[in-house]
Amino acid sequence: MIVLLLIAIPFLLGVVLFGVRSAAAARGLSLLGTLLVFGLSLLCLTVFKNSPALLGWDSSWLPALGSRFTLELDGLGLLLVLLTALAFPLILVATWSATYPAAHRFYAWMLLAEAGLLGVFMATDALLFYFFWELARSEEQTPELQSLA
């Protein structure tokens, strides 16, 4: 369940941020979301030491294709999840004073990219991996973010 929350928090918060018009609220909510994910990743570290079998999720997803929604954290995946969960709050703090024309979209795409990256590091199904890979790189193809660069 913890691994599902690691992806669900930034994904759902990212979707919600598309509707938030205040730049300050979007910035604060995105930082809060990334800090929650970082806290959960630290919890995963302690759970991994005691009972690593708890760091998995398996449910039916596209049974016609033989694909399952399967997430699992192993040693290397845990390290990459920890680094990603640490990097995103630092990125948001580093861009704290920057002004963006559509700040709510910037922060929403940042959270969706975080959810995608975390999913890439935890996915054990090839189709699910591809879904998260495309989610993580979807912000590259967003015109409003390209105009910010």
C-alpha angles and dihedrals in degrees: 000000000000092000091052090052090051088064100031097056098058093035096052093039089050091054091048092050091063086071097046111095100185113092092206093051092047091049093048095046092048092051091048091050094050091048090052090052090049090051091050091050090054088050088053089055092057093042090049091057093051106032117356092181089077091065098081142086128196127178139147116278124165097348092181088067094041091244125141132194095242123164125177137168119217128170099281093038090052091053092050092046090051092050092048092047090050095045099054098059088046091051091050092048090048091054094041097112096040118107120219127191091232102021095168090060093047092054092042091054090046091056092045089051089051091051090049094049093048090049091051091056094048105036116110097178118080095222092047090049089053091049092053092043090056091046091052093051097038091095089063089065097046110110096209092055092047089055089055093060 
